[in-house]
Amino acid sequence: MQGQAKAALAVAAGAFLIGLAPIGMRLSELGPQATGFWRFVFALPLLGLLFAMKPAAPVKRLPILLIAGFCFGLDIAFWHAALGMTTVANATLATNMTPIIAAIAGWFLFKERVTRAWIIGAAIAFTGAVALSYARAQSADPALAGERGLLGDLFGLVSCVWYASYLIIVRMERPHTSTRVVMLATTFGAALLALGAAITMGEALVPQTLRGWAVLAGLGIVVHVAGQGLIAYGVGRLPIALSTVLLWVQPIAAAAFSWMLFGEALSPLAFAGAALVLAGVWLVQRGGSKSVVSSQ
């Protein structure tokens, strides 16, 4: 039980850190795809160093990990595009449909059965996330509404399918390989896809200022290595339905950071939504899951 608590804390902390991802995207001098590319590039040296400290990469596992990286690259590509078309709240909420997809996949692929507490807690957390998104949408830039905003919302939903696919593969592979290997291989695959997307979209690849480089470095080190690394660590030690619900911490973090940096107002409804998310996540973790996951 102590191991599961540690893994749950890792996922929650990782979700909080990746709440900075939409902030970095808004502050970046580059387009969405080029920003994603540099996020992965800045992460690779540190991940390579961590891997070199204790190399262990079963060659037969690399192809599936690269596929996971492509899935993650597609997630970032669609999500970053969504952030330029809709509000931070809507884009973040759309991608966090992931727990619902993951729970269904966990039932089919891993025979994981969720408890009544999970269903109630997930419903409460999702209601809170919707309330948080709706409240923040009231103060959104009018330019992020209309058909362009709807397309951004759609891109956000597509990205959550790719992110769920990435997490499911990570959940499958983590009992067989280390977090270091998973992160290095998937980040390399994601970087290749992001570079192709940036070139295809004709985006500039080099920021013009030191501040622009600093934003990209922050995305790579803080958001990807630390945030996504903690999530990859925890996902391999928890039932997929249990771990992914913790990702609903991300909309709260994104809302808080957006309020501080962009002045996106937080109404009483937004605070109530955040409280519901936390209550739902607590109930899910308290209820647990009926499946047993290896803690290798």
One Martini backbone bead per residue (centre of mass of N, CA, C, O) as a GRO file, in nm:
protein
  296
    1MET     BB    1   0.056   0.063  -0.018
    2GLN     BB    2   0.301   0.250  -0.007
    3GLY     BB    3   0.371   0.225  -0.309
    4GLN     BB    4   0.104   0.350  -0.413
    5ALA     BB    5   0.132   0.623  -0.273
    6LYS     BB    6   0.392   0.704  -0.417
    7ALA     BB    7   0.278   0.686  -0.705
    8ALA     BB    8   0.046   0.888  -0.667
    9LEU     BB    9   0.226   1.129  -0.593
   10ALA     BB   10   0.382   1.134  -0.859
   11VAL     BB   11   0.143   1.191  -1.048
   12ALA     BB   12   0.044   1.451  -0.911
   13ALA     BB   13   0.310   1.608  -0.945
   14GLY     BB   14   0.323   1.580  -1.252
   15ALA     BB   15   0.052   1.721  -1.312
   16PHE     BB   16   0.134   1.992  -1.195
   17LEU     BB   17   0.377   2.044  -1.388
   18ILE     BB   18   0.208   2.015  -1.662
   19GLY     BB   19   0.049   2.282  -1.604
   20LEU     BB   20   0.290   2.451  -1.752
   21ALA     BB   21   0.261   2.393  -2.058
   22PRO     BB   22   0.056   2.618  -2.152
   23ILE     BB   23   0.237   2.847  -2.058
   24GLY     BB   24   0.481   2.792  -2.240
   25MET     BB   25   0.324   2.819  -2.503
   26ARG     BB   26   0.239   3.120  -2.465
   27LEU     BB   27   0.555   3.220  -2.425
   28SER     BB   28   0.638   3.135  -2.688
   29GLU     BB   29   0.800   3.227  -3.000
   30LEU     BB   30   0.685   2.979  -3.120
   31GLY     BB   31   0.532   2.742  -3.250
   32PRO     BB   32   0.373   2.458  -3.153
   33GLN     BB   33   0.567   2.247  -3.287
   34ALA     BB   34   0.843   2.372  -3.215
   35THR     BB   35   0.798   2.368  -2.913
   36GLY     BB   36   0.776   2.061  -2.888
   37PHE     BB   37   1.054   1.994  -2.998
   38TRP     BB   38   1.223   2.148  -2.777
   39ARG     BB   39   1.118   1.998  -2.538
   40PHE     BB   40   1.255   1.729  -2.622
   41VAL     BB   41   1.548   1.821  -2.670
   42PHE     BB   42   1.601   1.928  -2.375
   43ALA     BB   43   1.548   1.638  -2.247
   44LEU     BB   44   1.756   1.433  -2.370
   45PRO     BB   45   2.027   1.478  -2.216
   46LEU     BB   46   1.920   1.406  -1.933
   47LEU     BB   47   1.807   1.128  -2.007
   48GLY     BB   48   2.078   1.016  -2.109
   49LEU     BB   49   2.225   1.041  -1.838
   50LEU     BB   50   2.036   0.858  -1.674
   51PHE     BB   51   2.083   0.609  -1.854
   52ALA     BB   52   2.402   0.589  -1.825
   53MET     BB   53   2.402   0.512  -1.518
   54LYS     BB   54   2.176   0.262  -1.611
   55PRO     BB   55   2.178   0.058  -1.848
   56ALA     BB   56   1.847  -0.070  -1.989
   57ALA     BB   57   1.771  -0.203  -2.321
   58PRO     BB   58   1.552  -0.384  -2.463
   59VAL     BB   59   1.533  -0.415  -2.793
   60LYS     BB   60   1.238  -0.536  -2.820
   61ARG     BB   61   1.109  -0.261  -2.682
   62LEU     BB   62   1.163  -0.014  -2.871
   63PRO     BB   63   0.933  -0.005  -3.083
   64ILE     BB   64   0.696   0.043  -2.879
   65LEU     BB   65   0.823   0.303  -2.758
   66LEU     BB   66   0.819   0.465  -3.021
   67ILE     BB   67   0.516   0.456  -3.055
   68ALA     BB   68   0.460   0.607  -2.795
   69GLY     BB   69   0.608   0.861  -2.891
   70PHE     BB   70   0.420   0.923  -3.127
   71CYS     BB   71   0.170   0.956  -2.955
   72PHE     BB   72   0.283   1.192  -2.788
   73GLY     BB   73   0.342   1.377  -3.026
   74LEU     BB   74   0.042   1.399  -3.114
   75ASP     BB   75  -0.061   1.516  -2.858
   76ILE     BB   76   0.111   1.776  -2.863
   77ALA     BB   77   0.029   1.879  -3.141
   78PHE     BB   78  -0.278   1.913  -3.079
   79TRP     BB   79  -0.257   2.076  -2.816
   80HIS     BB   80  -0.095   2.318  -2.918
   81ALA     BB   81  -0.304   2.394  -3.129
   82ALA     BB   82  -0.538   2.439  -2.927
   83LEU     BB   83  -0.404   2.678  -2.761
   84GLY     BB   84  -0.441   2.878  -3.024
   85MET     BB   85  -0.785   2.846  -3.026
   86THR     BB   86  -0.822   2.822  -2.716
   87THR     BB   87  -0.847   2.784  -2.404
   88VAL     BB   88  -0.672   2.661  -2.150
   89ALA     BB   89  -0.910   2.519  -2.017
   90ASN     BB   90  -1.027   2.363  -2.261
   91ALA     BB   91  -0.770   2.215  -2.349
   92THR     BB   92  -0.718   2.072  -2.077
   93LEU     BB   93  -0.989   1.928  -2.048
   94ALA     BB   94  -0.992   1.765  -2.310
   95THR     BB   95  -0.732   1.598  -2.238
   96ASN     BB   96  -0.888   1.498  -1.956
   97MET     BB   97  -1.042   1.241  -2.083
   98THR     BB   98  -0.841   1.009  -2.035
   99PRO     BB   99  -0.958   0.842  -1.790
  100ILE     BB  100  -1.196   0.722  -1.946
  101ILE     BB  101  -1.035   0.572  -2.161
  102ALA     BB  102  -0.850   0.416  -1.963
  103ALA     BB  103  -1.069   0.254  -1.813
  104ILE     BB  104  -1.165   0.097  -2.058
  105ALA     BB  105  -0.889  -0.023  -2.133
  106GLY     BB  106  -0.835  -0.165  -1.861
  107TRP     BB  107  -1.070  -0.364  -1.886
  108PHE     BB  108  -0.977  -0.500  -2.159
  109LEU     BB  109  -0.651  -0.538  -2.116
  110PHE     BB  110  -0.621  -0.575  -1.767
  111LYS     BB  111  -0.879  -0.645  -1.595
  112GLU     BB  112  -0.984  -0.382  -1.469
  113ARG     BB  113  -1.172  -0.305  -1.175
  114VAL     BB  114  -1.384  -0.079  -1.072
  115THR     BB  115  -1.513   0.099  -0.828
  116ARG     BB  116  -1.756   0.281  -0.689
  117ALA     BB  117  -1.564   0.504  -0.593
  118TRP     BB  118  -1.452   0.567  -0.872
  119ILE     BB  119  -1.711   0.653  -1.012
  120ILE     BB  120  -1.784   0.881  -0.817
  121GLY     BB  121  -1.514   1.034  -0.818
  122ALA     BB  122  -1.495   1.081  -1.125
  123ALA     BB  123  -1.760   1.239  -1.149
  124ILE     BB  124  -1.679   1.469  -0.960
  125ALA     BB  125  -1.417   1.555  -1.105
  126PHE     BB  126  -1.544   1.612  -1.381
  127THR     BB  127  -1.743   1.824  -1.287
  128GLY     BB  128  -1.523   2.016  -1.186
  129ALA     BB  129  -1.377   2.052  -1.458
  130VAL     BB  130  -1.618   2.173  -1.605
  131ALA     BB  131  -1.663   2.413  -1.415
  132LEU     BB  132  -1.383   2.536  -1.452
  133SER     BB  133  -1.403   2.579  -1.756
  134TYR     BB  134  -1.663   2.749  -1.765
  135ALA     BB  135  -1.571   2.981  -1.582
  136ARG     BB  136  -1.318   3.061  -1.762
  137ALA     BB  137  -1.473   3.114  -2.032
  138GLN     BB  138  -1.606   3.391  -1.946
  139SER     BB  139  -1.290   3.531  -1.967
  140ALA     BB  140  -1.237   3.500  -2.251
  141ASP     BB  141  -1.125   3.540  -2.549
  142PRO     BB  142  -1.322   3.606  -2.821
  143ALA     BB  143  -1.116   3.480  -3.032
  144LEU     BB  144  -1.170   3.180  -2.880
  145ALA     BB  145  -1.423   3.158  -3.041
  146GLY     BB  146  -1.616   2.976  -3.222
  147GLU     BB  147  -1.492   2.791  -3.473
  148ARG     BB  148  -1.203   2.801  -3.370
  149GLY     BB  149  -1.267   2.702  -3.084
  150LEU     BB  150  -1.394   2.429  -3.169
  151LEU     BB  151  -1.140   2.321  -3.307
  152GLY     BB  152  -0.970   2.329  -3.051
  153ASP     BB  153  -1.145   2.130  -2.891
  154LEU     BB  154  -1.106   1.895  -3.089
  155PHE     BB  155  -0.800   1.876  -3.063
  156GLY     BB  156  -0.808   1.810  -2.762
  157LEU     BB  157  -0.958   1.538  -2.793
  158VAL     BB  158  -0.751   1.401  -2.977
  159SER     BB  159  -0.513   1.419  -2.779
  160CYS     BB  160  -0.635   1.227  -2.560
  161VAL     BB  161  -0.611   0.970  -2.727
  162TRP     BB  162  -0.302   0.976  -2.755
  163TYR     BB  163  -0.238   0.985  -2.451
  164ALA     BB  164  -0.375   0.722  -2.375
  165SER     BB  165  -0.200   0.546  -2.557
  166TYR     BB  166   0.064   0.611  -2.418
  167LEU     BB  167  -0.014   0.514  -2.128
  168ILE     BB  168  -0.083   0.223  -2.202
  169ILE     BB  169   0.198   0.144  -2.301
  170VAL     BB  170   0.346   0.215  -2.042
  171ARG     BB  171   0.185   0.016  -1.866
  172MET     BB  172   0.289  -0.237  -2.028
  173GLU     BB  173   0.617  -0.174  -2.006
  174ARG     BB  174   0.711  -0.114  -1.707
  175PRO     BB  175   0.754  -0.419  -1.605
  176HIS     BB  176   1.013  -0.443  -1.832
  177THR     BB  177   1.104  -0.141  -1.771
  178SER     BB  178   1.232   0.159  -1.722
  179THR     BB  179   1.181   0.490  -1.693
  180ARG     BB  180   1.431   0.580  -1.851
  181VAL     BB  181   1.370   0.423  -2.111
  182VAL     BB  182   1.092   0.529  -2.169
  183MET     BB  183   1.167   0.832  -2.187
  184LEU     BB  184   1.387   0.822  -2.405
  185ALA     BB  185   1.233   0.676  -2.635
  186THR     BB  186   0.974   0.855  -2.645
  187THR     BB  187   1.118   1.128  -2.688
  188PHE     BB  188   1.250   1.061  -2.954
  189GLY     BB  189   0.991   1.001  -3.111
  190ALA     BB  190   0.856   1.280  -3.055
  191ALA     BB  191   1.075   1.456  -3.189
  192LEU     BB  192   1.044   1.354  -3.476
  193LEU     BB  193   0.747   1.435  -3.510
  194ALA     BB  194   0.775   1.739  -3.438
  195LEU     BB  195   0.968   1.814  -3.665
  196GLY     BB  196   0.783   1.735  -3.899
  197ALA     BB  197   0.551   1.929  -3.818
  198ALA     BB  198   0.711   2.197  -3.829
  199ILE     BB  199   0.796   2.177  -4.126
  200THR     BB  200   0.514   2.142  -4.251
  201MET     BB  201   0.412   2.428  -4.115
  202GLY     BB  202   0.652   2.645  -4.138
  203GLU     BB  203   0.816   2.684  -3.882
  204ALA     BB  204   1.005   2.828  -3.672
  205LEU     BB  205   1.312   2.700  -3.495
  206VAL     BB  206   1.425   2.988  -3.379
  207PRO     BB  207   1.474   3.178  -3.132
  208GLN     BB  208   1.545   3.536  -3.057
  209THR     BB  209   1.573   3.490  -2.743
  210LEU     BB  210   1.662   3.409  -2.426
  211ARG     BB  211   1.374   3.375  -2.326
  212GLY     BB  212   1.290   3.167  -2.538
  213TRP     BB  213   1.493   2.950  -2.446
  214ALA     BB  214   1.399   2.930  -2.149
  215VAL     BB  215   1.118   2.822  -2.203
  216LEU     BB  216   1.208   2.560  -2.348
  217ALA     BB  217   1.381   2.451  -2.115
  218GLY     BB  218   1.149   2.434  -1.910
  219LEU     BB  219   0.980   2.231  -2.065
  220GLY     BB  220   1.195   2.004  -2.073
  221ILE     BB  221   1.269   1.984  -1.761
  222VAL     BB  222   1.005   2.031  -1.595
  223VAL     BB  223   0.775   1.904  -1.765
  224HIS     BB  224   0.911   1.646  -1.885
  225VAL     BB  225   1.117   1.517  -1.696
  226ALA     BB  226   0.958   1.562  -1.433
  227GLY     BB  227   0.655   1.534  -1.497
  228GLN     BB  228   0.649   1.289  -1.701
  229GLY     BB  229   0.831   1.108  -1.529
  230LEU     BB  230   0.641   1.075  -1.285
  231ILE     BB  231   0.412   0.950  -1.446
  232ALA     BB  232   0.562   0.703  -1.558
  233TYR     BB  233   0.626   0.587  -1.283
  234GLY     BB  234   0.329   0.560  -1.167
  235VAL     BB  235   0.180   0.400  -1.395
  236GLY     BB  236   0.352   0.126  -1.340
  237ARG     BB  237   0.209   0.110  -1.018
  238LEU     BB  238  -0.084   0.142  -1.138
  239PRO     BB  239  -0.381   0.156  -1.219
  240ILE     BB  240  -0.493   0.328  -1.486
  241ALA     BB  241  -0.755   0.448  -1.356
  242LEU     BB  242  -0.606   0.566  -1.106
  243SER     BB  243  -0.377   0.743  -1.231
  244THR     BB  244  -0.541   0.927  -1.438
  245VAL     BB  245  -0.716   1.087  -1.237
  246LEU     BB  246  -0.471   1.261  -1.133
  247LEU     BB  247  -0.467   1.449  -1.392
  248TRP     BB  248  -0.686   1.656  -1.267
  249VAL     BB  249  -0.469   1.850  -1.150
  250GLN     BB  250  -0.393   2.015  -1.403
  251PRO     BB  251  -0.628   2.227  -1.430
  252ILE     BB  252  -0.558   2.366  -1.165
  253ALA     BB  253  -0.273   2.454  -1.235
  254ALA     BB  254  -0.345   2.608  -1.495
  255ALA     BB  255  -0.534   2.811  -1.360
  256ALA     BB  256  -0.332   2.933  -1.160
  257PHE     BB  257  -0.115   3.023  -1.365
  258SER     BB  258  -0.306   3.194  -1.546
  259TRP     BB  259  -0.383   3.396  -1.329
  260MET     BB  260  -0.092   3.500  -1.265
  261LEU     BB  261   0.002   3.560  -1.582
  262PHE     BB  262  -0.293   3.634  -1.753
  263GLY     BB  263  -0.561   3.711  -1.584
  264GLU     BB  264  -0.744   3.465  -1.548
  265ALA     BB  265  -1.022   3.440  -1.403
  266LEU     BB  266  -1.150   3.341  -1.067
  267SER     BB  267  -1.429   3.214  -0.974
  268PRO     BB  268  -1.634   3.058  -0.760
  269LEU     BB  269  -1.679   2.825  -0.963
  270ALA     BB  270  -1.381   2.753  -0.995
  271PHE     BB  271  -1.331   2.679  -0.700
  272ALA     BB  272  -1.547   2.460  -0.688
  273GLY     BB  273  -1.427   2.283  -0.909
  274ALA     BB  274  -1.157   2.230  -0.768
  275ALA     BB  275  -1.281   2.095  -0.518
  276LEU     BB  276  -1.411   1.859  -0.671
  277VAL     BB  277  -1.159   1.738  -0.787
  278LEU     BB  278  -1.021   1.676  -0.515
  279ALA     BB  279  -1.249   1.502  -0.400
  280GLY     BB  280  -1.253   1.289  -0.625
  281VAL     BB  281  -0.958   1.199  -0.601
  282TRP     BB  282  -0.974   1.110  -0.307
  283LEU     BB  283  -1.193   0.892  -0.349
  284VAL     BB  284  -1.042   0.718  -0.549
  285GLN     BB  285  -0.792   0.659  -0.367
  286ARG     BB  286  -0.959   0.535  -0.133
  287GLY     BB  287  -1.100   0.305  -0.306
  288GLY     BB  288  -0.957   0.218  -0.549
  289SER     BB  289  -0.873  -0.113  -0.675
  290LYS     BB  290  -0.910  -0.458  -0.783
  291SER     BB  291  -0.637  -0.442  -0.895
  292VAL     BB  292  -0.310  -0.577  -0.959
  293VAL     BB  293   0.011  -0.418  -0.957
  294SER     BB  294   0.313  -0.410  -1.047
  295SER     BB  295   0.633  -0.287  -0.872
  296GLN     BB  296   0.893  -0.293  -1.075
   0.00000   0.00000   0.00000
